[in-house]
Amino acid sequence: MTPGVYLALTATIAVAALTPGPAVTAIVGRAITDGVRPALAISAGVVTGDLLFFALAAAGMAAAAQSLGDFFTVVQWLGAAYLAWQGIVLWRFRPRATTAITGTAHESHFWRNYGAGLLLMFGHVQAMFFYAALLPGFVDLSRLTVWDVALVALTLVAVIGGVNAGYAALGARARRFFADARAQRILHRVAGTLMLLAALLVATRV
């Protein structure tokens, strides 16, 4: 893979990562209510899903997903249902007089948030086809080496993880402007709406 091809591939991945979708919506929604760390846990699940889909595409298994359509449809609905449930929980939030927006209540739930991000990606099987369509446009798959695959995988982690971290930071910064009970309620409903929107985006791709 030449430097020019690598830079073009990296730019394409960056544009795709910057484009708002269910993952970005879920990350921002979690960051608004619970802070950066839980949002980064969701991002870690998303990046893991991207890596798995890239590996499958690089191995030429994207076509196999066609025969597993029903399975991925079920997973997609499960992911949408989970996000919808999160949105409803956020909408039903009732602030207390002693409540501070610190995010400590959910910071320890790394694996729960990580699993949510991974489940979200498993419901987004189109990502596999994105990589399956993307790679042949930049590299000759018959000449794709282990080092090429490793380089692209590291690039995916850096670019997608970095973009998601930026979105998480923006969401967390927004929550600092809200301190009183009324503002907290508004904040949680905004986050809940984002989660419900993410659920809708996932569900409509079935």
C-alpha positions in Angstrom: 0.0 0.0 0.0 1.5 3.3 -1.1 1.5 6.4 1.1 -0.9 8.1 -1.2 -3.4 5.3 -1.2 -3.1 5.0 2.6 -3.8 8.7 3.1 -6.8 8.5 0.7 -8.1 5.5 2.6 -7.6 7.2 6.0 -9.4 10.4 4.8 -12.4 8.3 3.6 -12.6 6.5 6.9 -12.4 9.8 8.7 -15.3 11.3 6.7 -17.4 8.2 7.4 -16.6 8.5 11.1 -17.4 12.2 11.2 -20.8 11.6 9.6 -23.5 11.5 12.4 -25.2 8.2 12.8 -26.6 5.8 15.5 -23.1 5.4 17.1 -22.4 9.1 17.3 -25.9 9.8 18.6 -25.6 7.2 21.3 -22.1 8.4 22.3 -23.2 12.0 22.5 -26.4 11.1 24.4 -24.4 9.1 27.0 -21.8 11.9 27.4 -24.4 14.5 28.0 -25.9 12.6 31.0 -22.9 10.6 32.4 -19.7 12.2 31.1 -16.8 11.3 28.9 -15.8 7.9 30.4 -19.1 6.0 29.9 -19.3 7.5 26.4 -15.8 6.3 25.6 -16.8 2.8 26.8 -19.6 2.9 24.1 -17.0 4.1 21.6 -14.7 1.2 22.5 -17.6 -1.2 21.7 -18.2 0.6 18.4 -14.5 0.5 17.4 -14.4 -3.3 18.3 -17.4 -3.8 16.0 -15.7 -1.9 13.2 -12.6 -3.9 13.6 -14.5 -7.2 13.4 -16.4 -6.0 10.3 -13.2 -4.9 8.7 -11.6 -8.2 9.4 -14.5 -10.1 7.9 -14.5 -7.9 4.8 -10.7 -8.2 4.4 -11.1 -12.0 4.6 -13.7 -11.9 1.9 -16.6 -13.0 4.1 -18.9 -10.0 3.5 -20.9 -12.1 1.1 -21.5 -14.7 3.8 -23.5 -12.1 5.8 -26.1 -12.2 3.0 -27.0 -15.8 4.1 -27.2 -14.7 7.8 -29.6 -11.9 7.1 -32.3 -13.1 9.5 -29.7 -13.4 12.3 -28.4 -9.8 11.8 -32.0 -8.5 11.6 -32.7 -10.0 15.0 -29.6 -8.4 16.5 -30.4 -5.1 14.8 -33.8 -5.1 16.5 -32.2 -6.0 19.8 -29.8 -3.1 19.5 -32.7 -0.7 18.6 -34.7 -2.0 21.6 -31.8 -1.4 24.0 -31.3 2.1 22.7 -35.0 2.9 23.0 -35.1 1.6 26.5 -32.1 3.8 27.4 -34.0 6.7 25.9 -37.1 6.0 27.9 -35.1 5.7 31.1 -33.5 9.1 30.5 -36.9 10.7 29.7 -38.2 9.4 33.0 -35.3 10.8 35.0 -36.4 12.7 38.2 -33.8 15.0 39.6 -33.2 15.2 43.4 -32.2 18.1 45.4 -28.8 16.6 46.1 -28.2 15.4 42.6 -25.1 16.7 40.9 -24.2 16.0 37.3 -21.0 14.2 38.0 -21.6 11.0 36.1 -20.2 8.8 38.9 -23.4 6.7 39.0 -22.6 5.1 35.7 -18.8 5.5 35.3 -18.2 2.0 36.7 -20.5 0.3 34.2 -17.8 0.0 31.5 -18.8 -3.4 30.3 -22.5 -2.4 30.1 -21.7 0.6 28.0 -19.1 -1.3 26.0 -21.6 -4.1 25.3 -24.2 -1.4 24.2 -21.7 -0.1 21.6 -20.8 -3.6 20.4 -24.5 -4.5 20.1 -25.2 -1.4 18.2 -22.5 -2.2 15.7 -23.7 -5.8 15.4 -27.0 -4.4 14.4 -25.3 -2.3 11.7 -24.1 -5.0 9.4 -24.0 -2.4 6.6 -20.6 -1.5 8.1 -19.2 -4.7 6.8 -20.4 -4.0 3.3 -18.9 -0.5 3.6 -15.5 -2.0 4.2 -16.1 -4.7 1.5 -16.8 -2.0 -1.0 -14.2 0.4 0.3 -11.1 -1.8 0.3 -11.1 -2.9 -3.4 -11.2 0.8 -4.4 -7.9 1.4 -2.7 -5.9 -1.8 -2.6 -5.5 -5.0 -4.6 -7.0 -7.5 -2.2 -5.0 -10.3 -3.9 -1.9 -8.4 -2.7 -3.1 -7.3 0.7 -0.5 -8.3 3.2 -0.8 -8.9 6.9 1.0 -5.6 7.5 -1.5 -3.8 5.3 -4.4 -5.3 7.4 -2.6 -4.4 10.6 -2.0 -0.8 9.4 -5.6 -0.3 8.4 -6.8 -1.8 11.7 -4.6 0.6 13.7 -5.9 3.4 11.6 -9.5 2.5 12.3 -8.8 2.5 16.0 -7.1 5.8 15.9 -9.5 7.6 13.5 -12.8 6.2 14.7 -11.8 6.3 18.3 -10.4 9.8 18.0 -13.6 11.1 16.3 -15.8 9.4 18.8 -13.7 10.9 21.7 -14.2 14.3 20.2 -18.0 13.8 20.1 -17.9 12.5 23.7 -16.0 15.6 24.8 -18.5 17.9 23.1 -21.4 16.1 24.7 -19.7 16.2 28.2 -19.0 19.9 27.9 -22.6 20.7 27.1 -23.7 19.1 30.4 -21.6 21.5 32.4 -24.0 24.3 31.6 -26.8 22.6 33.5 -26.8 22.5 37.3 -30.3 23.0 38.7 -33.1 20.4 38.8 -35.0 21.9 35.9 -31.9 22.0 33.7 -31.1 18.4 34.6 -34.5 17.3 33.5 -34.1 19.1 30.2 -30.6 17.7 29.8 -31.8 14.1 30.4 -34.7 14.5 28.0 -32.4 15.9 25.3 -30.1 12.9 25.9 -33.1 10.6 25.9 -34.3 12.0 22.6 -30.9 11.4 21.1 -31.0 7.7 22.3 -34.5 7.3 20.8 -33.3 8.8 17.6 -30.4 6.4 17.5 -32.9 3.5 18.1 -35.0 4.8 15.2 -31.9 5.1 12.9 -30.9 1.5 13.8 -34.5 0.1 13.4 -35.1 1.8 10.0 -32.1 0.0 8.6 -33.8 -3.4 9.0 
